[in-house]
Amino acid sequence: MTTITSRSTTDRWLSTALYASAAVAALALGAIVLVLTIRTLPFIVDHGAAILTDNWHPRAGGFGMGAMIAASLLVSVLALALSAPVAVLLAAWLRYFAPASLRRPTLALIDLMAGIPSVVYGLWGLLVLVPWVNELAPPGASWLAGSLVLALMILPLALLVTDTAFAQLPENYIRSGEALAISRWGLLRRVLLPQAPPAIVSGVVLQFGRALGETLAVLMVCGNVVQLPGSIFDPVRTLTANIALEIAYAGGSHRVALFVSGLLLMTVTAGLLFLAMQLRGRKHAPA
């Protein structure tokens, strides 16, 4: 009886601590949004649609972020297009085709890649990837280099999310397919992949948010030129890189414009998180 009472008390304390932690996190996020909104709302009202132009000359009163918004989206979209198919195919191979002796060390390597700091990826990209791209088309530091580095960064977590999505599929699917003598490839293509997309896409959407918010890696390999790129070999500057480069000396309206960049990034990320939650809520049909 004493043990049951003790566990009940422990559960209550743990539940209280978890609720308190969630409340603190929500209050901190709310405070960030509130401060950013208060600081930026007058600026947004004054400048309006001019923020979306590509005229970024803060000292001359030009605060158009259009080129950097486009660069952020383009770099992230290309990174996602490169990494998502590889993540899905590699996760499917590891779960349904690879021998157990190979699956475990491969997943351990993927876990290790997921934990590598972004600055290390950026340094690798600067020393290896940028010179390689430069051989194809100078100057090397470009939209393509940034997307390749981001694709490598988001690949591990996208793969792990996809592997989890496959693991959550009912075993009845596999057993039924084997009973009907369907090949593993046919089962994957016709049954498993059509049932897994909600969970896979939700994970991929979250990785898109991560790519959109990455700073150091893209700052090191994208070239940091404020322009609309004409090709994937052109240097670009993302919103996150712009904040990191200019926040140290920005003042007045220039500083507020950087806060607007942060608010814009937070809004997009919140939208992606909501979309991921909606997709994750769509369960596959029971077997």
Phi, psi and omega in degrees: 000319179296322180295317180297317180295319179296318178295321179297319178295317178298319179298319180294318178296318179296317179298318179297317179296320179294316177297320179296318178297317178297320180294318179298316179298317180295320179294320179297316179296317178299321179295320178298312180298318182296313180297315179297319180294315181297319183287330189256340186302313178300322179296315180297319179296319182291320187263335174055228185291347179298339178296332184271000176281177179255026181264080180260092175222079188303321182292336178262008179085014177261116184239033179285123183254010186303317181295322181284326174297314179298318180297318179300315181291316183295315180297318182289319181295316179295321177299318179292319179296329179280322188270326186299309179299321179296318180297316181294313182294318180291322178295319178296319179295316181296323184277324189247347185234326185287143174294153183300326181294338179263330184297313184297309179296328179293316177295325177296320178294320178297318176301319179296317179298323180294335182266357180288132179299148183296330180295331178291318175299319179296319179295318176299317179297321180292322185273332186245308189287315182299314176299325179294316178294326180299328177291331178281313181199114178300153011267000180097305174290114193199178173304315181298314180299317179297319181292321179295318178295315179295322178300318178293326181289319185271349180302313183301312182290324176298321178294317181294321177296318179295319178298319177296321178298318177295323181294333182276351178291142181301140178296338180301328180299312183291316181296319179295319179296319179294324178295330179270005179063033176278137179293159179300319179294317178295320178297318179295315186287322188261339186240304189288310180299319177296337182270340187269345188309319181305312180291321180294313183295323179297319177294320179294322178298318178296323178292329174297319176298321178295316179297320181295328183265000181291141185243295191299314184298313182289328178298325185280336189236355186268348177097332173059043173254126181280100180197159171278120186289141176269341178206172181288351180265000180276142174290146181221168174230126179272167179299317182295317178296323180296319178298314182296324183284325192250348185295333184293329183241000182287147177211159177062227182295328178299315180295319179297322178299324177292325175296323177298320176301316179296319178295321179296316178297319180295322180295315179297317180296319178297321177296320178294321178296318178296318178297318179297320179295321178295318180291321181295332181286348179276102182278151176288155182293141179293150181284000000 
